[in-house]
């Protein structure tokens, strides 16, 4: 194990991907204290300390439980009012509509709320707006139509906090309960209850929850209220923990930090999902060829994109319907359709990506702090994904928009330390945008084609400090390993810090002086490289894999063979009842 001394790791100031490798520093005494207190390998203690985990918090981090980390739902403003109204609706068998969003968090929070309210006695339907025709969140026409159909309670999930005008259509006709987590600029809508940890007047400290997390806490509060009323004397009490697979899926896919309560929700939710008791999730796992126990990676890279795909370019509520389906055959058919839609989404995305990257390269060469790329007819369902890819490549805030009938609709993604959402809101307030909002790392917007130049100049000026960022983000690495030291035992120690994701990145290690004995392309389109490595003097053997490597300098480095420093993730992998160590390459650098 290499000793992280200097800031730059192994002298790599510019890797194949143009990145500087830096040691991820943690307090050595804290790491040793954790290892001694919990009788852990020193490596695990050091990794925890590097993530800011203290001695007292380490046990809950490694074994996160709801018993230890679950808050009282009543700490959320308006939660008691929401629980009371939801309990009333359940006990009276009211007609309830759950109004959701078309992304994974919207589908999961919608499915959770529909299922629970039905089990509690309400008559529940759902509504998800069409991304193209209606856009995000409640609109007055839809709300009025739902009231016309007899809804007496509308529950908005993953939306609603910024829909004051649209929700006016329900006034005097149906009550509204909002379960959201998005930040709101203006006043909270005047409704029966608006539960949102990111309300300015909410002091719960739970702003890291996704909408499904908020909906789960609302479920806990509602069941508690009904228990207090004696409602379960004649009907069984719901098993709330069985809903945690939905909360885990939404938390990971909405890129919420996997620390504290979220960590417990995801860890326990993965256990629920591993039982494959939900027909829709089980079918999607089968279609995605996910045979092993699910991990956060399974949720974020296999399940999430398939659920999202339909909301992006097809039926807005197909993901939600899949999560509500109990018939295995119907669920399988829906999952296969989602898989097909996702393949179509990938094709649409690839076409936009090629054109967008060419323009982004030109703008980067000209020194723009912010990249803004607009294309005629680009599908609004994929522009956010393309913006994310652009941001990753150039380490700049990136905005991508599709132009149709003179109106550009787009999405942006930002880098750490650059608040894109605030800049988008300021541009809208300055009259440059038709719509616009978001948070620090992501935003949505629309503008008239004639304002493109003004909008770009505004962003460049407002976020001018982004020009000082390096061309590629630094890659923090935890330590170096010889190929012979990259063992199943070490991989298993690293895995104790899972689930990995936002706020708890999977550790990156460097295989120092690894010789690429053989490398070849695998997969249907050859976009994955498989390599076989050995250490100095022929010591040790290790299989490595590199995804998204159809072209570019990293692919060239691996296929070129020779001796390299390789950065990546060491994982213990199961295959045919045997466990071996595998290395997932994320970067490479020549040996100096």
C-alpha positions as CSV (number, residue, x, y, z in Angstrom):
1,X,0.0,0.0,0.0
2,X,1.5,3.3,-1.1
3,X,1.9,6.0,1.6
4,X,0.0,9.2,0.5
5,X,2.6,11.8,1.2
6,X,2.7,14.5,-1.5
7,X,-0.4,16.1,-2.9
8,X,0.1,14.9,-6.4
9,X,-0.2,11.1,-6.6
10,X,2.7,9.2,-8.3
11,X,3.7,12.5,-10.0
12,X,0.7,12.4,-12.4
13,X,0.0,16.0,-13.2
14,X,-1.7,15.1,-16.5
15,X,-3.2,11.7,-17.1
16,X,-4.6,10.2,-20.3
17,X,-7.8,12.1,-19.6
18,X,-5.9,15.3,-18.8
19,X,-6.5,15.0,-15.0
20,X,-4.2,15.6,-12.1
21,X,-4.2,12.7,-9.6
22,X,-4.2,13.9,-6.0
23,X,-4.0,11.9,-2.8
24,X,-7.2,12.0,-0.8
25,X,-6.1,13.0,2.6
26,X,-7.7,12.0,5.9
27,X,-6.7,12.4,9.5
28,X,-4.3,9.4,10.1
29,X,-5.0,9.4,13.9
30,X,-8.8,9.3,13.3
31,X,-8.4,6.4,10.8
32,X,-6.3,4.4,13.3
33,X,-8.7,5.2,16.1
34,X,-11.6,3.9,14.0
35,X,-9.7,0.7,13.1
36,X,-8.8,0.1,16.8
37,X,-12.2,0.9,18.3
38,X,-14.2,-1.3,15.8
39,X,-11.5,-3.9,15.3
40,X,-11.3,-3.2,11.6
41,X,-8.4,-3.4,9.0
42,X,-6.4,-0.2,9.0
43,X,-7.4,0.4,5.4
44,X,-11.1,0.6,6.3
45,X,-10.3,3.1,9.1
46,X,-8.3,5.2,6.8
47,X,-11.0,5.3,4.1
48,X,-13.6,6.3,6.6
49,X,-11.4,9.1,8.0
50,X,-10.8,10.4,4.4
51,X,-14.6,10.7,4.1
52,X,-14.8,12.8,7.2
53,X,-16.3,10.0,9.3
54,X,-15.3,10.3,13.0
55,X,-14.7,7.6,15.5
56,X,-18.1,8.0,17.1
57,X,-20.0,7.9,13.8
58,X,-18.1,5.0,12.2
59,X,-20.3,2.2,13.4
60,X,-23.5,3.7,12.1
61,X,-21.7,4.5,8.8
62,X,-20.7,0.8,8.3
63,X,-24.0,-0.6,9.6
64,X,-26.6,2.0,8.9
65,X,-29.9,1.2,10.5
66,X,-33.2,3.1,10.6
67,X,-33.4,2.4,14.3
68,X,-30.4,4.6,14.8
69,X,-30.9,7.2,12.1
70,X,-34.6,7.6,11.5
71,X,-35.9,11.0,12.6
72,X,-39.4,11.8,13.9
73,X,-41.4,12.7,10.7
74,X,-43.1,15.5,12.7
75,X,-39.8,17.5,12.5
76,X,-40.8,18.3,8.9
77,X,-43.0,21.4,8.7
78,X,-46.7,20.6,7.8
79,X,-46.1,16.8,8.2
80,X,-48.7,16.4,11.0
81,X,-51.3,18.2,8.8
82,X,-50.4,16.1,5.8
83,X,-50.6,12.9,7.8
84,X,-54.0,13.9,9.3
85,X,-55.4,14.7,5.8
86,X,-54.0,11.5,4.3
87,X,-55.5,9.4,7.2
88,X,-58.9,11.1,6.7
89,X,-58.8,10.2,3.0
90,X,-57.9,6.6,3.7
91,X,-60.5,6.1,6.4
92,X,-63.3,7.7,4.3
93,X,-62.3,5.8,1.1
94,X,-61.9,9.1,-0.7
95,X,-61.0,9.5,-4.4
96,X,-57.3,10.5,-4.3
97,X,-55.0,11.4,-7.3
98,X,-51.3,11.2,-6.9
99,X,-49.8,13.7,-9.3
100,X,-46.1,12.9,-10.1
101,X,-43.1,13.6,-12.2
102,X,-41.7,11.5,-15.1
103,X,-38.3,10.8,-13.7
104,X,-37.2,7.9,-11.4
105,X,-37.8,9.9,-8.2
106,X,-41.3,10.8,-9.5
107,X,-42.1,7.2,-10.4
108,X,-40.8,5.8,-7.1
109,X,-42.5,8.4,-4.9
110,X,-45.7,8.1,-6.9
111,X,-45.7,4.3,-6.7
112,X,-45.0,4.4,-3.0
113,X,-47.8,6.8,-2.2
114,X,-50.3,5.1,-4.5
115,X,-49.6,1.7,-3.0
116,X,-49.7,2.9,0.6
117,X,-52.9,4.9,0.3
118,X,-54.6,2.0,-1.5
119,X,-53.6,-0.4,1.3
120,X,-54.9,2.1,3.9
121,X,-58.3,2.2,2.2
122,X,-58.3,5.2,-0.2
123,X,-59.4,4.9,-3.9
124,X,-56.3,6.1,-5.7
125,X,-55.3,6.9,-9.3
126,X,-52.2,8.6,-10.6
127,X,-51.4,11.3,-13.1
128,X,-48.0,12.1,-14.7
129,X,-47.9,15.0,-17.2
130,X,-46.5,14.5,-20.7
131,X,-42.9,16.0,-20.8
132,X,-43.4,17.6,-24.2
133,X,-47.1,18.7,-24.2
134,X,-47.3,19.7,-20.5
135,X,-43.8,20.0,-19.1
136,X,-42.8,19.5,-15.5
137,X,-45.2,19.7,-12.5
138,X,-48.9,20.6,-12.1
139,X,-50.7,22.6,-14.7
140,X,-54.1,24.3,-14.3
141,X,-55.8,22.3,-17.0
142,X,-54.7,18.9,-15.6
143,X,-55.7,19.9,-12.0
144,X,-59.1,21.1,-13.1
145,X,-59.7,17.9,-15.1
146,X,-58.8,15.8,-12.1
147,X,-61.3,17.7,-10.0
148,X,-63.9,17.2,-12.7
149,X,-63.3,13.5,-12.4
150,X,-64.2,13.5,-8.7
151,X,-60.8,13.8,-6.9
152,X,-61.3,15.2,-3.4
153,X,-57.6,15.1,-2.6
154,X,-54.6,15.6,-4.9
155,X,-51.2,14.6,-3.6
156,X,-48.3,16.0,-5.6
157,X,-45.0,14.0,-5.3
158,X,-41.6,15.3,-6.5
159,X,-43.3,18.5,-7.7
160,X,-45.8,21.1,-6.6
161,X,-43.8,23.4,-4.4
162,X,-43.4,26.0,-7.2
163,X,-46.9,25.4,-8.7
164,X,-48.9,28.0,-6.7
165,X,-50.7,29.3,-9.8
166,X,-51.6,25.9,-11.2
167,X,-52.8,24.6,-7.9
168,X,-55.3,27.5,-7.6
169,X,-57.4,25.4,-10.0
170,X,-58.2,23.0,-7.1
171,X,-59.3,25.7,-4.7
172,X,-62.7,24.9,-3.3
173,X,-62.9,21.7,-5.2
174,X,-60.1,19.4,-3.8
175,X,-57.6,19.6,-1.1
176,X,-53.9,19.5,-2.0
177,X,-51.0,17.9,-0.1
178,X,-47.5,18.5,-1.5
179,X,-44.7,16.0,-0.9
180,X,-41.7,17.6,-2.6
181,X,-38.0,18.3,-2.1
182,X,-37.2,21.0,-4.7
183,X,-36.1,24.4,-3.6
184,X,-38.8,27.1,-4.0
185,X,-38.1,30.7,-4.9
186,X,-41.4,32.3,-3.9
187,X,-44.0,31.7,-1.3
188,X,-45.2,28.2,-0.5
189,X,-48.6,27.5,-2.2
190,X,-51.6,27.9,0.0
191,X,-52.7,24.2,0.3
192,X,-53.8,21.8,3.1
193,X,-50.1,20.8,3.7
194,X,-46.8,21.4,1.9
195,X,-44.2,19.0,3.1
196,X,-40.7,19.9,1.8
197,X,-37.5,19.8,3.8
198,X,-36.2,22.5,1.5
199,X,-38.8,25.0,2.4
200,X,-37.1,28.1,3.7
201,X,-39.2,27.8,6.9
202,X,-38.5,24.1,7.5
203,X,-35.9,23.4,10.2
204,X,-35.9,19.6,10.0
205,X,-32.3,19.5,8.6
206,X,-33.5,16.8,6.1
207,X,-32.9,18.7,2.9
208,X,-30.8,15.8,1.5
209,X,-34.0,13.6,1.1
210,X,-35.4,12.9,-2.4
211,X,-39.1,13.0,-2.9
212,X,-39.5,9.3,-2.3
213,X,-37.7,9.8,1.1
214,X,-40.2,12.5,1.9
215,X,-43.1,10.3,0.8
216,X,-41.8,7.5,3.0
217,X,-41.7,9.7,6.1
218,X,-45.2,10.9,5.2
219,X,-46.2,7.2,5.1
220,X,-44.7,6.6,8.5
221,X,-46.5,9.7,9.9
222,X,-49.8,8.6,8.3
223,X,-49.6,5.1,9.6
224,X,-48.7,6.4,13.1
225,X,-51.8,8.7,12.9
226,X,-54.1,5.9,11.9
227,X,-52.7,3.7,14.6
228,X,-53.4,6.5,17.1
229,X,-57.0,6.5,15.8
230,X,-57.4,2.8,16.3
231,X,-57.8,2.2,12.5
232,X,-55.9,-1.1,12.5
233,X,-58.3,-2.8,14.9
234,X,-60.1,-4.0,11.8
235,X,-57.4,-4.1,9.1
236,X,-53.7,-5.1,9.0
237,X,-51.1,-2.5,9.4
238,X,-48.9,-1.9,6.3
239,X,-45.3,-3.2,6.3
240,X,-43.7,0.1,5.6
241,X,-40.2,-1.4,5.4
242,X,-41.3,-3.3,2.2
243,X,-41.4,0.1,0.4
244,X,-37.8,0.9,1.0
245,X,-36.7,-0.6,-2.4
246,X,-38.5,2.3,-4.0
247,X,-36.9,4.8,-1.7
248,X,-33.4,3.3,-2.4
249,X,-33.9,3.4,-6.2
250,X,-35.1,7.1,-6.1
251,X,-32.3,8.2,-3.7
252,X,-29.5,6.8,-5.8
253,X,-31.0,7.9,-9.2
254,X,-31.7,11.4,-7.9
255,X,-28.1,11.6,-6.8
256,X,-28.8,12.3,-3.2
257,X,-25.9,12.1,-0.7
258,X,-25.4,8.5,0.6
259,X,-24.7,9.6,4.1
260,X,-26.8,9.7,7.3
261,X,-30.5,8.8,6.9
262,X,-30.1,8.3,3.1
263,X,-27.4,5.7,3.7
264,X,-29.8,3.7,6.0
265,X,-32.7,4.0,3.5
266,X,-30.5,2.8,0.6
267,X,-28.8,0.0,2.6
268,X,-32.0,-1.4,3.9
269,X,-33.8,-0.8,0.6
270,X,-31.2,-2.9,-1.2
271,X,-31.9,-5.8,1.1
272,X,-35.6,-5.5,0.3
273,X,-34.8,-5.4,-3.5
274,X,-32.6,-8.4,-3.2
275,X,-35.7,-10.5,-2.2
276,X,-37.2,-9.6,-5.6
277,X,-40.7,-9.4,-4.2
278,X,-41.8,-6.5,-6.3
279,X,-42.9,-7.8,-9.7
280,X,-41.9,-4.6,-11.7
281,X,-38.5,-4.3,-10.1
282,X,-37.8,-8.0,-10.5
283,X,-38.7,-7.9,-14.2
284,X,-36.5,-4.9,-14.8
285,X,-33.6,-6.6,-13.1
286,X,-34.1,-9.6,-15.3
287,X,-34.3,-7.5,-18.5
288,X,-31.1,-5.6,-17.4
289,X,-29.4,-9.0,-16.9
290,X,-28.7,-8.1,-13.3
291,X,-28.3,-11.5,-11.7
292,X,-26.3,-10.7,-8.6
293,X,-27.6,-8.9,-5.5
294,X,-28.4,-5.3,-6.4
295,X,-26.0,-2.6,-5.5
296,X,-26.2,1.2,-5.8
297,X,-24.5,0.8,-9.2
298,X,-27.3,-1.5,-10.3
299,X,-29.8,1.1,-9.3
300,X,-28.0,4.0,-10.9
301,X,-26.8,2.5,-14.1
302,X,-29.1,-0.4,-14.9
303,X,-32.6,0.3,-13.5
304,X,-32.6,4.1,-13.4
305,X,-31.9,4.8,-17.1
306,X,-34.6,2.4,-18.2
307,X,-37.2,4.0,-16.0
308,X,-36.1,7.5,-17.0
309,X,-36.1,6.6,-20.7
310,X,-39.8,6.4,-21.0
311,X,-40.4,9.8,-19.3
312,X,-37.8,11.3,-21.7
313,X,-39.0,10.1,-25.0
314,X,-42.1,7.9,-24.6
315,X,-45.1,7.3,-22.3
316,X,-44.5,9.6,-19.3
317,X,-46.1,7.2,-16.7
318,X,-44.8,3.8,-17.9
319,X,-42.1,3.7,-15.2
320,X,-44.7,4.4,-12.5
321,X,-47.1,1.8,-14.0
322,X,-44.3,-0.8,-13.9
323,X,-43.7,-0.2,-10.2
324,X,-47.4,-0.6,-9.5
325,X,-47.8,-3.8,-11.5
326,X,-48.2,-7.0,-9.5
327,X,-48.7,-9.5,-12.4
328,X,-45.3,-10.9,-13.3
329,X,-46.2,-11.4,-17.0
330,X,-47.5,-7.9,-17.4
331,X,-44.5,-6.5,-15.5
332,X,-42.1,-8.4,-17.9
333,X,-43.8,-6.9,-20.9
334,X,-43.5,-3.4,-19.5
335,X,-39.9,-4.0,-18.5
336,X,-39.1,-5.2,-22.1
337,X,-40.8,-2.1,-23.5
338,X,-38.8,0.1,-21.2
339,X,-35.6,-1.6,-22.3
340,X,-36.5,-1.0,-25.9
341,X,-37.3,2.6,-25.2
342,X,-34.0,3.0,-23.4
343,X,-32.1,1.6,-26.5
344,X,-34.0,4.2,-28.6
345,X,-33.1,6.9,-26.1
346,X,-29.4,5.9,-26.4
347,X,-29.6,6.3,-30.2
348,X,-31.3,9.7,-30.0
349,X,-28.7,10.8,-27.3
350,X,-25.8,9.6,-29.5
351,X,-26.9,11.7,-32.4
352,X,-27.2,14.8,-30.3
353,X,-24.0,14.1,-28.4
354,X,-21.9,14.0,-31.5
355,X,-23.1,17.4,-32.8
356,X,-23.0,19.0,-29.3
357,X,-19.5,17.9,-28.5
358,X,-18.2,19.4,-31.7
359,X,-19.6,22.8,-30.8
360,X,-18.5,22.4,-27.2
361,X,-14.9,21.8,-28.3
362,X,-15.0,25.0,-30.3
363,X,-16.4,27.0,-27.3
364,X,-13.8,25.5,-25.0
365,X,-11.0,26.4,-27.3
366,X,-12.3,30.0,-27.3
367,X,-12.2,30.1,-23.5
368,X,-15.9,30.3,-22.6
369,X,-16.4,29.8,-18.9
370,X,-19.8,28.3,-19.6
371,X,-20.7,26.0,-22.6
372,X,-24.0,26.6,-24.2
373,X,-24.9,24.5,-27.2
374,X,-28.2,24.7,-29.1
375,X,-29.4,22.4,-31.9
376,X,-32.5,22.5,-34.2
377,X,-34.9,19.6,-33.3
378,X,-32.8,18.1,-30.5
379,X,-35.0,16.1,-28.3
380,X,-35.6,17.8,-24.9
381,X,-35.6,14.4,-23.2
382,X,-31.9,13.8,-23.8
383,X,-30.3,17.3,-23.5
384,X,-29.7,16.9,-19.8
385,X,-27.7,13.7,-20.3
386,X,-25.7,15.3,-23.0
387,X,-25.0,18.3,-20.8
388,X,-23.7,16.0,-18.1
389,X,-21.3,14.3,-20.5
390,X,-20.1,17.7,-21.7
391,X,-19.6,18.8,-18.1
392,X,-17.6,15.7,-17.4
393,X,-15.3,16.1,-20.4
394,X,-14.6,19.9,-20.1
395,X,-15.0,20.5,-16.4
396,X,-17.2,23.5,-17.1
397,X,-20.8,24.3,-16.5
398,X,-22.6,23.0,-19.6
399,X,-26.1,23.8,-21.0
400,X,-27.7,22.0,-23.9
401,X,-31.0,23.0,-25.6
402,X,-33.2,21.8,-28.4
403,X,-34.7,24.4,-30.7
404,X,-38.3,23.9,-32.0
405,X,-40.4,26.6,-33.6
406,X,-38.1,29.4,-32.3
407,X,-38.1,28.3,-28.7
408,X,-35.1,26.6,-27.1
409,X,-35.7,24.2,-24.2
410,X,-32.7,23.0,-22.4
411,X,-31.0,21.6,-19.3
412,X,-27.7,22.4,-17.6
413,X,-25.2,20.6,-15.4
414,X,-22.5,22.2,-13.3
415,X,-19.3,21.4,-11.5
416,X,-18.5,21.7,-7.8
417,X,-18.2,25.3,-6.6
418,X,-20.2,26.8,-9.6
419,X,-23.9,27.6,-8.8
420,X,-25.6,27.2,-12.1
421,X,-29.1,27.2,-10.7
422,X,-28.7,30.7,-9.2
423,X,-27.3,32.0,-12.5
424,X,-30.3,30.5,-14.4
425,X,-32.8,32.1,-12.0
426,X,-30.9,35.5,-12.3
427,X,-31.1,35.2,-16.2
428,X,-34.8,34.6,-16.0
429,X,-35.3,37.5,-13.6
430,X,-33.3,39.7,-16.1
431,X,-35.8,38.8,-18.8
432,X,-33.5,36.7,-20.9
433,X,-35.5,33.4,-20.3
434,X,-39.0,32.4,-20.7
435,X,-38.7,29.8,-17.9
436,X,-35.8,28.9,-15.7
437,X,-34.8,27.4,-12.3
438,X,-32.8,24.8,-10.6
439,X,-30.1,24.2,-8.0
440,X,-26.4,24.5,-7.8
441,X,-25.5,21.4,-9.9
442,X,-28.5,21.3,-12.3
443,X,-31.0,23.6,-14.0
444,X,-33.7,23.8,-16.6
445,X,-34.6,26.7,-18.9
446,X,-36.2,27.9,-22.1
447,X,-35.5,31.0,-24.2
448,X,-36.4,32.5,-27.5
449,X,-33.9,31.7,-30.2
450,X,-33.1,35.4,-30.7
451,X,-31.8,35.7,-27.1
452,X,-29.2,32.9,-27.3
453,X,-26.2,35.2,-27.6
454,X,-27.4,37.5,-24.7
455,X,-28.1,34.5,-22.6
456,X,-24.6,33.0,-23.2
457,X,-22.9,36.3,-22.5
458,X,-24.9,36.6,-19.3
459,X,-23.8,33.2,-18.1
460,X,-20.2,33.7,-19.1
461,X,-20.1,37.0,-17.1
462,X,-22.0,35.7,-14.1
463,X,-19.9,32.5,-13.9
464,X,-16.6,33.9,-15.1
465,X,-14.7,32.2,-12.3
466,X,-15.4,28.9,-14.1
467,X,-12.7,29.9,-16.6
468,X,-10.1,29.4,-14.0
469,X,-10.9,25.7,-13.6
470,X,-8.5,23.2,-15.0
471,X,-9.5,21.5,-18.3
472,X,-10.3,18.3,-16.4
473,X,-11.3,17.8,-12.8
474,X,-8.7,16.4,-10.3
475,X,-9.0,12.7,-9.6
476,X,-8.7,12.0,-5.8
477,X,-7.0,8.6,-5.2
478,X,-6.9,6.8,-1.9
479,X,-3.6,5.0,-2.3
480,X,-1.5,2.8,-4.6
481,X,-1.4,-1.0,-5.0
482,X,0.9,-3.4,-6.7
483,X,-1.0,-5.8,-9.0
484,X,-0.1,-8.6,-6.7
485,X,-1.7,-6.7,-3.8
486,X,-5.0,-6.2,-5.6
487,X,-6.7,-9.2,-3.9
488,X,-10.2,-10.3,-3.1
489,X,-9.4,-9.6,0.5
490,X,-8.6,-6.0,-0.1
491,X,-11.6,-5.6,-2.4
492,X,-13.8,-7.0,0.3
493,X,-12.4,-4.5,2.8
494,X,-13.2,-1.6,0.4
495,X,-16.7,-2.9,-0.1
496,X,-17.5,-2.4,3.6
497,X,-18.0,1.3,2.8
498,X,-20.8,0.6,0.3
499,X,-23.3,1.7,-0.8
500,X,-21.3,4.1,-2.9
501,X,-22.6,7.2,-4.7
502,X,-22.9,11.0,-4.1
503,X,-21.3,12.0,-0.8
504,X,-19.6,8.6,-0.6
505,X,-17.6,8.1,-3.8
506,X,-16.3,4.6,-4.4
507,X,-12.6,4.6,-3.5
508,X,-10.1,5.0,-6.4
509,X,-6.8,3.2,-6.2
510,X,-3.8,3.3,-8.5
511,X,-2.3,0.1,-9.7
512,X,1.3,1.3,-10.0
513,X,3.5,0.1,-12.8
514,X,1.0,-2.4,-14.2
515,X,1.9,-4.1,-17.5
516,X,-0.9,-4.5,-20.0
517,X,-0.3,-8.1,-21.2
518,X,-3.3,-8.1,-23.5
519,X,-6.2,-5.8,-24.3
520,X,-9.1,-6.3,-26.6
521,X,-12.5,-4.9,-27.3
522,X,-15.7,-6.7,-26.1
523,X,-19.4,-6.0,-26.2
524,X,-21.8,-5.6,-29.1
525,X,-20.3,-2.3,-30.4
526,X,-16.8,-2.7,-29.0
527,X,-17.2,0.2,-26.6
528,X,-15.7,-1.8,-23.7
529,X,-12.0,-2.8,-23.3
530,X,-11.0,-5.9,-21.4
531,X,-7.4,-6.0,-20.3
532,X,-5.1,-8.5,-18.6
533,X,-2.5,-7.1,-16.2
534,X,0.6,-8.3,-14.5
535,X,2.9,-6.6,-12.0
536,X,6.6,-5.8,-12.1
537,X,8.7,-8.9,-12.7
538,X,5.6,-10.8,-13.8
539,X,4.2,-10.8,-10.2
540,X,0.5,-11.1,-9.9
541,X,-2.3,-11.4,-12.5
542,X,-5.4,-9.3,-12.7
543,X,-8.3,-8.8,-15.1
544,X,-9.4,-5.2,-15.8
545,X,-12.3,-3.6,-17.6
546,X,-12.9,-0.2,-19.0
547,X,-16.4,1.0,-20.0
548,X,-17.3,3.9,-22.4
549,X,-14.0,3.4,-24.2
550,X,-15.0,3.2,-27.8
551,X,-12.4,5.9,-28.6
552,X,-10.2,8.6,-27.0
553,X,-6.9,8.7,-25.2
554,X,-7.8,6.3,-22.4
555,X,-8.8,3.6,-24.9
556,X,-5.6,4.3,-26.9
557,X,-3.4,3.9,-23.8
558,X,-4.9,0.6,-22.8
559,X,-4.9,-0.8,-26.3
560,X,-1.3,0.4,-26.8
561,X,-0.1,-1.9,-24.0
562,X,3.1,-1.5,-22.1
563,X,3.5,-0.4,-18.5
564,X,1.1,2.2,-17.0
565,X,-0.2,3.6,-13.8
566,X,-3.9,2.6,-13.8
567,X,-6.5,4.4,-11.7
568,X,-9.8,2.7,-10.9
569,X,-12.0,0.7,-8.6
570,X,-11.0,-2.7,-7.1
571,X,-14.0,-5.0,-6.7
572,X,-14.7,-8.5,-5.6
573,X,-16.7,-10.1,-8.4
574,X,-18.7,-13.3,-8.4
575,X,-18.9,-15.6,-11.4
576,X,-20.0,-19.3,-11.4
577,X,-19.8,-19.6,-7.6
578,X,-16.2,-18.3,-7.5
579,X,-15.1,-14.8,-6.3
580,X,-12.2,-13.0,-8.0
581,X,-10.7,-9.5,-7.9
582,X,-11.4,-7.2,-10.8
583,X,-10.2,-3.7,-11.6
584,X,-12.5,-1.1,-13.3
585,X,-10.3,1.4,-15.0
586,X,-11.2,5.1,-14.9
587,X,-7.9,6.7,-16.0
588,X,-4.4,5.9,-17.0
589,X,-1.0,7.6,-17.0
590,X,2.4,6.7,-18.4
591,X,5.1,5.6,-16.0
592,X,7.5,8.5,-15.6
